[in-house]
Amino acid sequence: METKIGTKCVQGGYTPENGQPRQIPIIQSTTFKYDTSEDMGKLFDLEASGYFYTRLQNPTNDHVAAKICQMEGGTAAMLTSSGQAASFYSVFNIASCGDHVVSSSSIYGGTYNLFAVTMKRMGIEFTFVSPDCTDEELDAAFRPNTKAVFGETIANPALTVLDIERFAAAAHRHGVPLIIDNTFATPVNCRPFEWGADIVTHSTTKYMDGHGAGVGGCIVDSGRFDWTAHADKFPGLCTPDESYHGVTYTERFGLEGAYITKATAQLMRDFGSIQSPQNAFLLNLGLESLHVRMQRHSENGLAIAQFLSQHPQVAWVRFPGLPGDPYHALAQKYLPGGVCGVVSFGVKGGRKAAEAFMKRLRIAAIETHVADARTCCLHPASATHRQMNEQELAAAGVSGDLVRYSCGLEDKEDLMADLDQALNSLA
Ligand SMILES: *Cc1c(COP(=O)(O)O)cnc(C)c1O
């Protein structure tokens, strides 16, 4: 039965049979027992499906991945130990030494570093394009060895909104998939597959977990990108894998299963960035209320953005849900039901004033985290971007007065009163 997103959040991925546990069981077991070596051999050859070692697959993780898969409207999904692992696997599964990837420049700093420094050392080149570039500039970024396009629905921390349809069309014109990091929007507020994206990644550490309890990641495949139509670009999916007795992933698992099976069979086998079953259980508790929480986070985000935009001590506010924001039109298209809870703004008086203001906050805590049940905030110029001088900060789009404020689930009147007293103390 086709259900809506809230029902999928609560019930997706696990359907107990008569007399089975109502909640997803935590299978805290590294290994699984078989009667014969032949039984096990079939699993190793990917001829039968089943569990044998938790580094490759675990039932708890599979239930939770299946839930996120349903929420995004995909055909296959896998959990990873972190969002960083998900970003790495999503690209490395289809690109290797000598290949090239086009990425939006407006992405999470950790992803930028992974791409521009660490994966570059592995021989994969990235071209970064502005999310606002023209179609001509976008087309010009592609090379014959380009294997994917990458972007974020709502970028952390820049809060730009990606024109997913336009980036998907460009990727498909050049015969490669579009990978979208959907962490800030979550499938409650945007489902990138509905706009042409092919693969979605998540840092489940943020809203999906939502309680600051467990670091994790997820990759979901739409099953729609036709690897075989561009077989020369994707030999890893379309030609035999000698490390698995010559299995050709697209032939054996179809377009719906090839990408995730390869990522599990090769990358998880060799790199082992698994999520623990215990963390997957905690993640599922978060997912069960994600649709309810996202509504509240988004409402609080908009209310706080509106409040700040009228406050005399505030120099500027960026929130895509705010009329007049440069990304308002894209937010209306891609995030009609709500944006997220993260707002950035500048305090009048610059860097010193921003630091003084944050010290006065009583409800919002100073943390590097975002997208949590508890409101938190960060002054990037004195934390994540601390090493940069004023010119470097300007180039990174981080002004000295910028405060990143992540609205939690508290009552918005209390958040406003807290902001108001801290801002007024500057006057
Ligand atoms: C936090 C974050 C990541 C990295 O995820 P971790 O779980 O911290 O490894 C990736 N993308 C976005 C958008 C994030 O906010």
The ligand as a Gaussian input file, in Angstrom:
#p B3LYP/6-31G(d) Opt

LIG

0 1
 C       27.472000      17.114000       9.095000
 C       27.347000      17.005000       7.628000
 C       28.082000      16.053000       6.885000
 C       29.077000      15.125000       7.562000
 O       28.404000      14.218000       8.344000
 P       29.043000      13.495000       9.657000
 O       27.919000      12.613000      10.085000
 O       29.414000      14.557000      10.613000
 O       30.223000      12.714000       9.157000
 C       27.865000      15.975000       5.525000
 N       27.008000      16.810000       4.901000
 C       26.304000      17.744000       5.569000
 C       25.371000      18.629000       4.825000
 C       26.445000      17.878000       6.953000
 O       25.747000      18.819000       7.603000

